[in-house]
Amino acid sequence: MQVLDPTRLVLAAVIGLAILLLLIIKFKVQAMISILVGAISIGLIAGMPLEEIVKAVNDGIGNTLQGIALLVGLGSMFGAILEISGGAQSIAVTLVNKFGDRKAAWALGITGLVIAMPVFFDAGLIILIPLAFSLAKKTGRSSLFYVIPLLAGLAVGHAFIPPTPGPVLVATMLGVDLGWVILVGVFCGTLAMIVAGPIWGSICGKKYFVLVPEHIANQQEFDESKFPKFSSIVLIILIPLVLILMSSLTDVIEPLAFLHPIFSFLGTPFVALLIATIAAMYVLGIRHGYSLEELEKVMTKSLEPCGMILLVTACGGVLRYVLQYSGLGDFIGNAVASMNMPIVLLAFVVAALVRICVGSSTVAMTMAAGIVAALPGIEALSPLYIACVTAAVAGGSTVASHFNDSGFWLVKSLVGMDEKTTLKTWTVMETLVGTTGFIVALILSSPNSWPENI
């Protein structure tokens, strides 16, 4: 690989990223095309040989998709079964009944966090928001008192905790064990959910009285008799998390080392999620009255949005390899080292800047992970530190949702708020989720916090 001029490398990166952002923001070009054009532009302007650019594209697509393609597909089918069976509503209603009306906001936050791991954010919100509205109607409170905690939980589960695609993508690009990502993500995400959910929801509920939408106010209550058992749903959702964690734990805990060959296989992410999906097909599908033919149609339908997610993700991998093969990753790494900036902070700042400019959390994650993955020596860092970097990317890609984010408009329309109120409530909530998660990750990544071998 030839050594390219550092000044030209920086200029290439600035121009290439500017082209990428301009295509998305100004000309509304599809994100996959924009990222691909931006990445190739960086290579051309930097003076990379043409065959090296082609190699970066092929390696970026192949190496990225081999780690995430199966997970996105299996996760989509798993979530679809959970949705049609009423499993999501069952968790929400059971927790609300357990917590009581006074602490229902906490129940909704926990529900959102759990449900968003296997179910996409948009689907989870549409499924569960009627319950938040029914509680607001029952108690006479502002709907925000219950909606904000639900949104916070969904945002946390969607961004921080595998097997949801975002953190799996970042972990794959950074080469870190998903067990560590789950442990760090649960810790960061739980604190973020508490701050941005029940606490901020209580403030919003007192400050802004938002009525329950009229078409929701007249809906019938949930028929709990048709829901699957709460315990069954929780156990199925926990299957992939427990198997992945056991793979990591048996690798580092000496007395459990004899079990590692077994859990190394069962805890492979696609195997763990496959087992959970098959269990969901039987327990939540067949035993709940669905035929295999009906399940096949539902699961096939759930795969439709996967193509876009995978292509955008793959192009993020292309960006990473162009930066790496051009030598820009080494240049950025040396600059970061000279400034003594923690990589966790760099990851958060890059993801947040892209999120604010572009709006898409997926694009923010792919770009930030690509830049960080291209840094020299990243593979030599401890698993805990890279898991904290993953959480920092998740935090940065969550902050400051505004007019260029489809989630902003979805929440505005479903809750029935104007743009100004949505900015003061939803946007602040997203920023609290991302910033709190990042701060916790930054603390956990401190070199004085853990032994060197962790």
N, C-alpha and C positions, 0 to 999 in steps of 0.2 A: 504494500500500500504506500503510495507516494505521500510525502509530507507537504501539505498545502499551506499557503501563506495565512497566518492567523488573522490578519486584518481582513483579508478577502473572505475568510470563513465567517467572521462576525457579520460582515456586510451581507453575505449570502443568507445567513440565518435571519437577519432583520428583514431583508427584502422578501424572502420566502414566506416567513410568518405573516408579514404584512399582506402579501398576496392571498394567503389562506384566509385571514380575517376579513379582507375586503370582499372576497368571493362569497363568504357566508353572510356577512352583515349587510353589505351594500347591494349585492346582486342576487342574494338569496339562492346561491348555488347549493346543491345537495352536499352535505358534509363530507361524504365519502370522496366525491370528485374534488372538493376544495382541499382536503388534506393531502390527497394524492398529488394534485398539481403543485401545492405548496412544497411538499417534500422533494419532488423532482426538480422544482425551481431552485431549491437550496443546493442540490447536487450539481446542477448545471452552472449556477453562478459561482459556486465554490471551485469549479474546475475539476470536478471528479471525472475520471474516465467513464465513458458511456457504459462500458460493460460492468463497471463497479456500481453504477446507479441501478442497472437492471438486477444485479446480484442483491443489492439492498432491498429492492422491491420484492423479489422472490423470497428472500430470507425473512423479511418482515411479515409477509402474509403467511408463509408456511409455519414459521416458528410461533407466531402469535395464535393462529387458529388451532394448532394442534393442542394447545393448552386450555382452550376455552370453548371450542365449537360444541363438543358434546355436552358441556355443562349448561350452556345457554339453552340448547334444545331440551334436555331432560328437565331443567328448571322450569321451562315454559309449560311442559306437559304436567309436571307435578303441581304447579300453581293452578292450572286449568281444572284439574280434578278437585283440588281444595275449594275452588270457586263454585263449581256446579253442585257439589255435595252439601254446600252450606257450612262447610268446616270453619271458614273465616268468621261467619256470624256466630257460630256456636262458641268459639273462643271468646268473642267479644261479649256476648250475652252472659256466659258463665262467669266471666271475670267481673262484669258490672254487678251481677247479682251477689257475688261474693264480697266485693268491695262496698256495695251499697251506693245509693245516689250521691251521698256527700263526697265520696272518694272515687266516683265513677271516672273522673278525668284521668286518674292514675291507671285505672283499668284499661281505658281506651289507649293511653300511651303505650302500655305494655303490649296490648293487642296489636297495635300498628307495627311495633318493633318486630314482633314474632311473625306476623303475616307477611311483611314486606321482604322477608328473607326468601321465601319461595314464590311470591306473587309480585308482579310488576307494580310499581307505585300507582299508576293510573287505575289499574284494575282493583287494587286493594282499597283505594279511596272510594271508588264508585260502589263497591260492595258494602263498605262499612259506614259510610257517612249517614245513611238513613238511621242507624242506631244513635249516632250523636245527635241528630235532629230530634229523634223521639225522646231522648233524655232532656233536651232543652225544652221541648213542648211540655213534658211532664213536670219539670221543676220551675218553669217560667223564667229561666235564666237566658241570657244571650247565648246563641248557638256557638259563639266562639269559645265559651267556657269549656265545651266538649270537643269542638272541631279542632282547635289548635293542638291539644295533646295528641289526638289521633293523627294529625298531620305530622307532628314531630316524631312520633313513633314510626310512621311509615317512612319518613325521610331518613331516619337513622338506620332502620333495617335495610333500606334500599342502597345506602351509601357505604356503610361500615362493615357489614357482617355477611360473609359467604354463607350459602351458595348463591346469593344475588350476584349478577354478572359483573357489576362495577369493581368491587374489591377483588374478585377472582381475576379479572383482566389485569389489574395493577400488580397483583401478587405474581401472576404468570410472567409478566414483563420484567419484574424485578427478581424473579427466581427465588421466592421465599415460600416456605411450607405454609399451607393454608391453616394448619393448626394454630400457628402463632398469630396469623391474621385474625382468626376467630377469637382467640383469647384477648388480644389487644382491642379488636373491634367491639366486643361485648362490653369491655370496661369503658372505653371512650364513648361508645354509643349510649350506654345506660345513663351516664352522667349528662350527656348532651340531651337525651330525651327528658330527663328530669328538669333541667334548666329551661329548655325551650318548650316543654310540654305543659305539665301541670302548673309550674310557676309562672311562665309567660302567659299561658292560657287563662289563668286566674286574673292576671293584670288586664289582659285584653277583654275578658268577659265583663269586667267592672267598668272599663273605660269606653267600650264600644258595644252598644246593644244592637245586635244583628238578629232580626226575626227569622224564624224558621220559614223557608220558602213555602209558598202556598200549596204547591203541588205535592209537597212532602207532608205538610201538616195534616192532610186528609187521608194519608195512607194507613192501611191496616197495620197492627202491631205484628212483630215476628211470631211465627208459629214455632215455638221451641220444640214441640213434639216431633218435628220433621228433621231436626238437626242430628248429625252423628255425635257420638259421645265425645265429650271434651278430652278425656284421658287418651282416647284413641288418636285424636288429631295431634295432640301435643307429642305423644310418643313417636308418631310418624315423622313430624317435623324435626324431632331431635335425632332421628336415625343418622342422617348425614353428618350433623355436627359432632355427635358422639364418636362416630367411626373415624372421622378425620382427626379429632382430638386424641383419640386412643393411639392412632398411628404416630403422632408426635410424642405423646407421653411415654409410650413403650420404647421409643428411641433414646430417651434421655434418663429414664428412671431404671436403674440397674436391675432391681428385683423383677421388673416386668419385661426385661429384655427378651426372655424366651417366647413372649407373645408377639414380638415385633414382626416376624415374617408374616404372621396371619393378618395382623392389623395394618401392616404396610400395604397389603393387597386390598383388604376391605376398606381401608381408609383412603385409598386412591380416590380423589374427588369424584371422577365419573362413576366408579364402582359404587361408592357410598350413595350417590344421588340416584343411580339406577335401582339399587335395593329399595330406597325410599319411594321411588315412583311406582315400582311393582307393588309394594305394600299399600300404597295409596289406591292403586287400581283395584285391589281386592277389598280392602277394608272400607274405603270411602266410595268406591264405585260399585263393584259387583254386589257386595253385601248391603249396599244402600239402594239396590233396585235397578242399577244400570246394566245393560247388556254389554258384552265385549264390542259389539258393533257400534253402539252409542258412544262408548268410551273412545273407540278408534276415531270417530268423527270429531269429538271434542278435542282430543289430543292433537290430531292433525291440524285442526283450525288454529290451535294455540301456537303452532310453529310459523304462522304467516309473518309475524313481526320480527322473527329471528334473523332473517336475511339482512335487513338493514343494520341491526345491531352488530352482526358478525362482520359485515363489510366495513363499517366505520371503525370497528375495533382493529381489523386487519390493517387498514390504512394508517392507524395510529402506530402499529408495529413498523410499517414502512418508514414513517417519520423517525422513529427511534433508530433504525438501522442506517438511514442516510446520515443522521447526526453522528452516529458511532463510526461509520466507515470513512466519513469525511475528515474525522479528527476533531470535529467541533466539540464532541463530548469530553475529550481530553482537555481542550482549551477551557471549557466551562468549569470542569473539575478543578483545574489548577487555579482558576480565578476564585472559585468558592473557597478553596483551601487557603488562599492568600488573605481572604477576607475573614477567615474563621467563622463563616456562616454555617450553621448546622444544616445538613442535607434535609432534615425534617422541615426546617423553615423554608428552604428553597422550594421544596416540593409543594408546600402549602401556598406560597406566594404565586408560583407559576400557575397552579391549578385555579387559584382564585382570580387571577388576571384574565385567564382564558374564559372562565365561567362568566365573569362580568361582561366581557366583550362579546362572546358568542352566545351565551345562554344555555347551551347544552352541557349537562354534567358529563355525558359520555365523551364528548369531544374534549372537555377539560381534563378528564381522567386520562384519556389516551395521549394527549399532548404532554401533560406533566409527567406521566409514567415513562413516555418515550425519551424525554430530556434527561430524567434522573437515571434511567437504565443505561444511557449512553455514557454516564460518568465513569471515569476509571476507578477500579477498585471497589465498585459497588458490591460485587459478589463476595468480597472478603469481609464485609460487615456482618455483625452477628444477626441471627434470625430475628431476635427481638427488635433490633434497631430497624431492620428493613420492614418489619411488620408495622412499626411506628411510622415509618415513611409512607407506607400504604394508607394508614389512617389519616395522615396529614394530607395526602392527595385527595382522599374521600372528603375531608373537611373543606379543603379549598374548592372542590367542585360542587359543593352544596351552598356556599354563601351567596348572598345578594341576588336571589332570584327576582327578576324584574320583567320589563315588557318584552324582552327578547327570549323569554323562557316559556315554553308551552305550559309548564306546570302552573305558572302564574295565572294564565287565563283560565285554565281548568278549575283551579281553586276559586277564582273570582266568580265564575259562572255557576258553579255548584253551590257555593255558600250564599251567593246573592249579594256580593259587596261591590262598591264602586272601586275604581282604580286606586284612589287615594287611600281608602281604608285597607285595601289589599296590600299596598306597600307598607303601611304602618303595622300590619299584623303578620301576614304570611312572609313578606320579605325579611322582616326583623327575625321572625322565627327561624327561617332557613339560615340566616347569618349566625344566630345563636347556636344552632345545631353544629354548623361547620366550625365555628371558632372554638366552642367548648371542646369538641372532639379533638381539634388540633392542639389545644393547650394541654389536654390530658396526654396526648401522644408525645408532645414535647417534653413533658415531665418524665414520662416513662422512658424516654430515650436518653435521658441524662446519663452520661458515663459513670456517674457516681451512684446511680440507683441500683445497679445489678452487678453481680459477679461478671468477670470478663468473658467467661465461656457461655453465657446465656445469649 
